[in-house]
Amino acid sequence: MEVRWFRGDNSKLIHLYRDGHEVSGEAAPEYVNRTEFVKEAIREGKMTLRLHNISASDAGSYQCSFKCSGINDVASMNLSIAALGLETQIHVQAPGTKGLMVDCNSGGWFPKPQMECRDSRGERLPHSSKSYSQDGARLFHLKMTLVLRNQSWGNMTCYIRNPLTGEEKRTNIILPGECLSEFRCQYVNIKKN
């Protein structure tokens, strides 16, 4: 019996199992010591490969080819990777204009998340800027800046949602009315939901 696992369209071998043994030295370098063929699953007719130390770059298509006693078969699958990022941080500044500048920041997301802020009525607050960047591990970091005017005082919630899993994180901040109208903000209360 021979089982080969490939990345993509048979172009990159990531694991080879032949005649009851795992064959080393033929897998692509980035998969060495990261794959494990699950022999126990063979009894159930499954050719299961475990991939360790997953990163965003592992997302994509994979193929498994099986040969045994004249039987040949190929199966394909797509691996989706998702990372739920860090808690959102909110920073508030009074830059001397007629409002407050609020920055919402988070990082460690994959794929690129959706981000928005809403007021106490659930209405979306317009942002003045939104930026995304990716680090060396291809995880997304994001920052959204809003300028809150007098009409936007009170409760504000920043939502970040992973579009693949639907999971979201949200952080709530309560800005007292006097904070916006008189710029004498003594405190800011932040609570996580």
C-alpha positions as CSV (number, residue, x, y, z in Angstrom):
1,M,0.0,0.0,0.0
2,E,1.2,3.5,-0.8
3,V,-0.4,6.8,0.4
4,R,0.9,10.1,-0.9
5,W,-0.3,13.5,0.4
6,F,0.3,16.5,-1.8
7,R,-0.2,20.2,-1.5
8,G,-2.2,21.6,-4.4
9,D,-2.2,19.8,-7.7
10,N,0.4,17.1,-7.0
11,S,3.2,19.6,-7.2
12,K,4.5,19.4,-3.6
13,L,4.7,16.1,-1.7
14,I,4.1,16.6,2.0
15,H,3.9,13.0,3.2
16,L,4.6,9.5,1.9
17,Y,3.5,6.3,3.6
18,R,4.6,3.1,1.8
19,D,4.4,-0.6,2.8
20,G,3.6,0.0,6.4
21,H,6.2,2.7,7.0
22,E,6.5,6.4,6.8
23,V,9.1,7.4,4.2
24,S,11.2,10.4,5.3
25,G,13.4,12.6,3.1
26,E,10.9,13.1,0.3
27,A,8.6,15.7,1.8
28,A,8.9,19.4,1.1
29,P,11.1,21.0,3.7
30,E,8.4,23.1,5.2
31,Y,6.4,19.9,6.1
32,V,9.3,17.9,7.6
33,N,8.4,16.9,11.2
34,R,5.0,18.5,10.9
35,T,3.0,15.7,9.4
36,E,1.8,12.4,10.9
37,F,-0.1,9.6,9.0
38,V,-2.8,8.2,11.3
39,K,-2.4,4.4,10.8
40,E,-5.3,3.6,13.1
41,A,-7.7,5.2,10.6
42,I,-6.8,2.7,7.9
43,R,-9.1,0.1,9.4
44,E,-12.0,2.4,8.8
45,G,-10.9,3.1,5.2
46,K,-9.6,6.6,6.0
47,M,-6.3,8.0,4.9
48,T,-5.9,10.6,7.6
49,L,-3.0,13.0,7.8
50,R,-2.4,15.1,10.9
51,L,-0.7,18.5,10.3
52,H,1.0,20.1,13.3
53,N,2.0,23.7,14.0
54,I,-0.6,25.1,11.6
55,S,-0.1,28.5,10.1
56,A,-2.1,30.7,7.8
57,S,0.2,29.6,4.9
58,D,-1.2,26.1,5.2
59,A,-4.6,27.1,3.9
60,G,-5.4,25.7,0.5
61,S,-6.0,22.5,-1.5
62,Y,-4.6,19.1,-0.7
63,Q,-4.7,15.8,-2.5
64,C,-4.3,12.2,-1.2
65,S,-3.5,9.4,-3.7
66,F,-3.9,5.8,-2.6
67,K,-2.5,2.7,-4.3
68,C,-3.0,-0.9,-3.1
69,S,-3.4,-4.2,-4.9
70,G,-4.3,-2.6,-8.2
71,I,-6.7,-0.1,-6.7
72,N,-5.9,3.5,-7.3
73,D,-7.9,6.4,-5.9
74,V,-7.4,10.2,-5.5
75,A,-9.2,12.5,-3.1
76,S,-9.0,16.2,-2.8
77,M,-9.9,18.5,0.1
78,N,-9.6,22.2,1.0
79,L,-8.1,23.3,4.3
80,S,-9.4,26.5,5.7
81,I,-7.5,28.3,8.5
82,A,-9.1,30.7,10.9
83,A,-7.5,32.6,13.8
84,L,-9.6,34.5,16.3
85,G,-7.6,37.6,17.2
86,L,-6.6,39.4,20.4
87,E,-9.0,41.4,22.5
88,T,-9.8,44.8,21.0
89,Q,-8.1,47.8,22.6
90,I,-9.8,51.2,22.6
91,H,-7.8,54.4,23.0
92,V,-9.6,57.7,23.5
93,Q,-8.0,61.2,22.8
94,A,-9.4,64.7,22.9
95,P,-7.3,66.3,20.1
96,G,-8.7,69.8,20.7
97,T,-11.4,69.6,18.0
98,K,-15.1,69.4,18.6
99,G,-15.2,65.7,19.4
100,L,-13.1,62.7,20.6
101,M,-10.8,60.6,18.6
102,V,-11.3,56.9,19.3
103,D,-8.9,54.2,18.0
104,C,-10.0,50.6,18.0
105,N,-7.0,48.1,17.5
106,S,-6.7,44.3,17.4
107,G,-4.3,41.8,15.9
108,G,-3.8,38.1,15.2
109,W,-6.8,37.5,12.9
110,F,-7.1,35.2,9.9
111,P,-8.6,35.6,7.4
112,K,-9.0,39.4,7.1
113,P,-11.7,40.3,9.6
114,Q,-14.7,42.6,9.4
115,M,-14.7,45.6,11.8
116,E,-17.3,48.1,12.8
117,C,-18.4,50.3,15.7
118,R,-22.0,50.9,16.8
119,D,-23.6,53.4,19.2
120,S,-26.1,52.6,22.0
121,R,-29.0,52.5,19.5
122,G,-27.1,49.8,17.4
123,E,-26.5,52.3,14.6
124,R,-23.2,52.0,12.8
125,L,-20.7,54.8,13.5
126,P,-18.8,56.2,10.5
127,H,-15.1,55.8,10.7
128,S,-12.5,58.3,9.5
129,S,-9.9,55.7,8.7
130,K,-9.5,51.9,8.7
131,S,-6.2,50.1,8.0
132,Y,-5.1,46.5,7.8
133,S,-1.6,45.0,7.8
134,Q,-0.2,41.4,7.9
135,D,2.7,40.2,9.9
136,G,5.2,37.5,8.9
137,A,2.8,34.7,9.9
138,R,0.2,36.3,7.6
139,L,-2.1,37.2,10.5
140,F,-4.0,40.5,10.2
141,H,-3.7,43.5,12.4
142,L,-6.3,46.3,12.1
143,K,-7.0,49.8,13.4
144,M,-10.1,51.9,12.9
145,T,-10.3,55.5,13.9
146,L,-13.5,57.4,14.6
147,V,-14.2,61.0,15.5
148,L,-17.1,61.2,17.8
149,R,-19.1,64.4,17.8
150,N,-21.5,65.6,20.5
151,Q,-24.4,63.6,19.0
152,S,-22.4,60.3,19.4
153,W,-21.9,60.4,23.2
154,G,-22.7,57.4,25.4
155,N,-22.2,53.7,24.8
156,M,-20.0,52.6,21.9
157,T,-19.2,49.0,20.9
158,C,-16.4,47.9,18.6
159,Y,-17.1,44.6,16.8
160,I,-14.5,42.5,15.0
161,R,-15.8,39.4,13.2
162,N,-14.1,36.4,11.6
163,P,-15.9,36.0,8.2
164,L,-15.0,32.3,8.0
165,T,-16.2,31.1,11.4
166,G,-18.7,33.9,12.3
167,E,-17.0,34.3,15.6
168,E,-16.7,37.8,16.9
169,K,-15.1,39.8,19.7
170,R,-16.5,43.0,20.9
171,T,-15.4,45.7,23.4
172,N,-17.7,48.2,24.9
173,I,-16.8,51.7,26.1
174,I,-19.1,54.2,27.9
175,L,-18.3,57.8,27.4
176,P,-20.3,60.2,29.7
177,G,-22.1,63.0,27.9
178,E,-20.1,65.7,29.7
179,C,-16.9,64.1,28.4
180,L,-17.9,64.9,24.8
181,S,-19.6,68.3,25.3
182,E,-17.1,69.9,27.8
183,F,-13.9,67.8,27.2
184,R,-13.5,67.4,31.0
185,C,-13.4,63.6,30.8
186,Q,-12.3,62.3,34.2
187,Y,-12.6,58.6,33.4
188,V,-13.4,56.1,30.7
189,N,-15.1,52.8,31.6
190,I,-14.3,49.9,29.4
191,K,-16.0,46.5,29.7
192,K,-15.6,43.4,27.5
193,N,-18.6,41.4,26.4
